Each structure stands twice: as C-alpha cells, then as structure tokens.
Amino acid sequence: MSDESGDGLKARLSIRVGNSRIDLEGTEQVVTAELLKLRADEQWSTALDKVRETRERAFEAARIAAMQTGLPERGSAFSSLVTTCQLSKKPDLILAAIHYLREVEGQRDSPPRELKQLFIDAGHDADDVEKWNISLYLNRLREQGRLTFPEDMPEKNRFMSLTDEGRAHLDSRAAQ
C-alpha cells in the first residue's frame, strides 16, 4: 500500500512492555531509521531488560516450585511457566518444554515421549497430546533456527536445545 505522497509503503511498529511504549509510523525507511536510533537509546535497553527479567522470574518460580516439591509436581511448575508467559501455540509450548527440561530440571536428554509426558503432567488432555507429532515440530523449529543439536551430542531430536534465536522468540512471546 503506497502512502499518499508516493514516497513508499507505510510502516508501523508498536511495542509495549509494561509501562514503556514504542510507537513508530511512517515510511519503511523512516521507521527503520527511528528503530535504529531507539536501539541505541536507553528506553530500548530498558524494555529488553524488562522482558528478560519477566522471563527469568517465571523460570525461577518454576525452578523453585520444582525444587520445593522434589519434581513430582513438575507439571504444575511447567503449567505455571506456560501461563505466566501466556504461551498457547504448540511450537511455543514445545520450545518452552525443552527450555524447562534443560534449564529447570537440568536434563540433556528429552525424547518426544518425555515432552509429551510433561504436557500431560501439566494438565493437557492426554489423548490430545498423544496425537501431537512432536518430532515434526522439533524439525520445523530446527529449520527456523530456534533449536539446534549441541556439538557434543548425537544429531537426534532428543538432544535438541534452544538457540539464541529460540530464546529470543520465547522472550518475545512472554512480552506480548
């Protein structure tokens, strides 16, 4: 869609994190230039810090709940994490599950059946979860650059871990 002056396409970027709000509008070039300025600004750093802090608090709460209960209630800890971060799409849930198993429980090996069990423990319908093709999601997330195989492990889905891009994606979902 061209703007009325014929200078190019209109673009808009709106980001809200807590009380901070960034709202840019104009041509794509103007929005890009303003965004580059903002990224160097303290407001941008503050917004990113808030997103990271929120994510870390959610993971810490899950870790504490898991430690206090000796992990039998890991389903409720994981469910709390998913709720806090407002995750609902299957790929996001799977990223969160892998992150939870790696960071909270310290596991290095999480086969698809372990991921499914975590969802069942968290209260998802067992019949529904059993239908999920976890391996398909894992492969798609890997193609998107959100999961990778650690260098010291075999290239099997059970060993996948989040990339920096995968963590950033979870951060962005938690900030919405």
C-alpha positions in Angstrom: 0.0 0.0 0.0 1.6 3.3 -1.0 1.2 6.4 1.0 -0.5 9.5 -0.5 2.8 11.3 -1.2 4.1 8.4 -3.3 7.3 8.1 -1.2 6.8 4.5 -0.4 5.0 2.0 1.7 3.6 2.9 5.1 5.0 1.0 8.0 4.1 0.9 11.7 5.9 -0.6 14.7 4.3 -0.7 18.1 5.9 -2.3 21.1 4.5 -2.2 24.7 6.5 -3.7 27.6 5.0 -2.8 31.0 4.5 1.0 31.1 7.0 1.5 28.2 5.6 2.0 24.8 7.3 2.5 21.5 5.1 3.6 18.6 6.7 4.4 15.2 4.8 5.2 12.0 5.8 6.4 8.6 7.5 5.1 5.5 9.5 1.9 5.9 12.8 3.9 5.7 11.6 6.4 8.4 10.5 3.6 10.8 13.8 1.7 10.2 15.9 4.8 10.9 13.9 5.6 14.0 14.2 2.0 15.2 18.0 2.1 14.8 18.1 5.3 16.9 15.9 3.6 19.5 18.0 0.6 19.8 20.9 2.8 20.9 18.6 4.6 23.3 18.1 3.7 27.0 14.4 3.1 26.5 15.1 0.2 24.2 17.5 -1.4 26.6 15.1 -0.9 29.5 12.3 -2.6 27.6 14.5 -5.6 26.7 15.7 -5.8 30.3 12.0 -5.9 31.5 11.3 -8.8 29.1 14.4 -10.7 30.3 13.5 -10.1 33.9 10.0 -11.3 33.4 11.2 -14.4 31.7 13.8 -15.1 34.4 11.3 -14.6 37.2 9.0 -17.1 35.5 11.8 -19.6 35.1 13.0 -19.0 38.7 9.5 -19.5 40.0 9.2 -22.8 38.1 12.7 -23.8 39.3 11.7 -23.1 43.0 8.4 -24.9 42.7 10.2 -27.9 41.2 12.9 -27.9 43.9 10.4 -27.5 46.7 8.3 -30.4 45.6 11.1 -32.6 44.6 9.9 -32.6 41.0 6.9 -34.8 41.3 4.8 -31.7 40.8 6.8 -30.6 37.8 3.6 -30.5 35.8 2.2 -27.7 37.9 5.6 -25.8 37.7 5.6 -26.1 33.9 2.0 -25.2 33.7 2.7 -22.1 35.8 5.5 -21.1 33.5 3.3 -21.5 30.4 0.5 -19.5 32.0 2.9 -16.7 33.2 4.4 -16.4 29.7 0.9 -16.7 28.0 2.0 -19.4 25.6 -0.6 -21.3 23.6 0.8 -22.3 20.2 2.2 -25.8 20.0 5.6 -24.7 18.7 6.0 -22.1 21.5 4.9 -24.8 24.1 7.4 -27.2 22.7 10.2 -24.6 22.9 9.2 -23.8 26.5 9.1 -27.5 27.4 12.6 -28.1 26.1 13.8 -24.9 27.8 12.1 -26.1 31.1 13.6 -29.6 30.9 17.1 -28.2 30.2 17.2 -25.1 32.5 14.9 -26.1 35.4 15.4 -29.9 35.6 18.9 -29.9 34.1 18.1 -32.7 31.6 20.3 -33.1 28.5 18.2 -35.9 27.0 14.5 -35.2 26.4 12.9 -37.6 23.9 9.5 -36.7 22.4 7.8 -39.1 24.8 9.3 -37.1 27.7 8.0 -33.8 26.2 4.5 -35.4 25.9 4.6 -36.6 29.5 5.5 -33.1 30.7 2.4 -31.7 28.9 0.2 -34.4 30.4 1.7 -33.7 33.8 0.9 -30.0 33.2 -2.8 -30.9 32.7 -3.1 -31.1 28.9 -5.5 -33.7 27.6 -3.6 -36.9 27.3 -5.5 -38.1 24.3 -4.8 -34.8 22.5 -1.1 -34.7 23.4 -0.7 -38.3 22.2 -1.8 -37.1 18.7 0.9 -34.4 18.6 3.7 -35.1 16.2 6.5 -33.7 18.4 9.3 -34.8 16.0 7.7 -32.8 13.2 7.5 -29.7 15.4 11.1 -30.2 16.5 12.3 -30.5 12.9 10.4 -27.3 11.9 11.8 -25.4 14.9 15.3 -26.5 13.9 14.7 -25.4 10.3 13.6 -22.0 11.7 16.9 -21.7 13.6 15.2 -22.0 17.1 16.6 -25.4 18.0 20.0 -27.0 17.4 21.9 -30.1 18.1 24.6 -29.5 20.8 28.1 -30.1 19.4 28.9 -32.8 21.9 25.8 -34.8 21.4 24.4 -37.0 18.5 22.1 -35.4 16.0 18.9 -36.8 17.4 15.8 -34.9 18.3 16.0 -35.9 21.9 19.2 -33.8 22.4 18.0 -30.6 20.8 18.4 -27.4 22.7 17.3 -23.8 22.2 19.4 -21.4 20.1 19.8 -17.8 21.0 17.1 -17.2 18.4 14.8 -19.7 20.1 15.3 -17.9 23.5 14.6 -14.6 21.9 11.4 -16.0 20.3 10.3 -17.2 23.8 11.2 -13.8 25.2 9.0 -12.1 22.5 6.1 -14.4 23.3 6.4 -13.7 27.0 6.3 -10.0 26.4 3.1 -10.0 24.5 
